Amino acid sequence: MNPAEFKRRRRQLMRMMGSGSIAILPTAPLAVRNRDVHHPFRPDSDFYYLSGFPEPEAVLVLIPGRPQGEYVLFCQERDPKKEMWDGAIIGQEGAVAEYGADDSFPITDLDDILPRMLEQCERVFYAMGCNVDLDRRMSEWVNRIRAQSRAGITGPIEFIALDHYLHDMRLYKSRAEVATMRRAAKISAAGHKRLMRECRPGMYEYQLEALFVHHCQHHGARHLAYPSIVGGGNNACVLHYIENKAPLNDGDLVLVDAGCELDCYASDITRTFPVNGRFSEAQRALYQVVLDAQLAAIDAVRPGNHWDDPHQAAVKVITKGLLKLGLIKGTLAKALKTGSYDRFYMHRTGHWLGLDVHDVGDYKVDGHWRELEPGMVLTIEPGLYIPLGSKGVAKKWQGIGIRIEDDVVVTKDGCDVLSCDVPKTIDEIEALMGR
């Protein structure tokens, strides 16, 4: 991402903050895996959105109108001994030269310098509850400042939720963000196609998972956006199944929900396909219902429609399909009113997508579903799940779980499917797997 992109975001936020204010935002802490081994570090999404800074132990500070510099970054100092073990540290000079900070201080000086900055501000923009250690220190700093009231130092009189402003900004993706997400989707799409080509009865779920990880890393996406779901047969009916250890049986479907992360931006794609390359008659019938529902939902993604419109479009198609196949009874109107479809389709049709796979942004505003606007990115992912042992359901339908998911950006005149490279019609899937 171009440094100018991060600068534009900081400027936009500072305009909303106004003079006499300060924003304080820490990155994510290092997470211990066991003893002295850490999980791979990934920056806090809000922190990264404003800075692009990739290292741990850092705090971003914005002070609109500050003569000495409006953007201050506290981060690790250069340390030759530490760098010999763990690699180069960006340091204060790098924070300014490479990441656009107006000024930078060692993170160890935070307790000395930041309280003096707080003294000059009336309003503090801060996400309380996200970082327990910084919450405690913030309380100590403010109490220390208030203790100096007889000396004429007043300090902050108002705390404002930073995430309220920042998350609304993140909901609208810029051209640069959409371009990054499109690249992530293309890498993931090619990975899904590889799984379709290489899947065979007798393989294990974890082998498909490994192929996907290898493909993404080989093409520059070092991390996944979330743990992959690879569920064969009845395992596909567990919505967040991540054990991925069972064999893939001839005659079953396999559901793969997997996406890479590129430059901290997520992709999120699901495809369901036959392990042996050919859909059975029952699988074909259920799959077509889900596909028709997904296409109807995507068609409802356009400016002026509301967040709930794609879901309602999918629900209507799925309910019609379940009635036609005899899986539920009654009229369409009654089935929709009573929600009888939710025995087999129990989740929403999508979620916001961005720096987080379940990205930030309100789904309702003032109690009403949010209106879709250009730049918003969401997933469209209807499904049907009929686990083994379902009472009153013919055996031919049981043990089948199907979900079809794509990444969709709202455009000025409709929408654009970022993950369109992955086949999803029955004929396309069978043709690819046949080759």
Secondary structure, 3 states (H helix, E strand, C coil): CCHHHHHHHHHHHHHHHCCCEEEEEECCCCCEEECCEECCCCCCHHHHHHHCCCCCCCEEEECCCCCCCCEEEEECCCCHHHHHHHCCCCHHHHHHHCCCCCEEEEHHHHHHHHHHHHHCCCEEEECCCCCHHHHHHHHHHHHHHHCCHHHCCCCCCEEEEHHHHHHHHHHCCCHHHHHHHHHHHHHHHHHHHHHHHHCCCCCEHHHHHHHHHHHHHHCCCCEECCCCEEEEHHHHHCCCCCCCCCECCCCCEEEEEECEEECCEECCEEEEEECCCCCCHHHHHHHHHHHHHHHHHHHCCCCCCECHHHHHHHHHHHHHHHHHHCCCCCCHHHHHHHCHHHHCCCCCCCCECCCCCCCCCCCEECCEECECCCCCEEEECCEEEECCCCCCCCHHHCCEEEECEEEEEEECCEEEECCCCCCCCHHHHHHHHHC
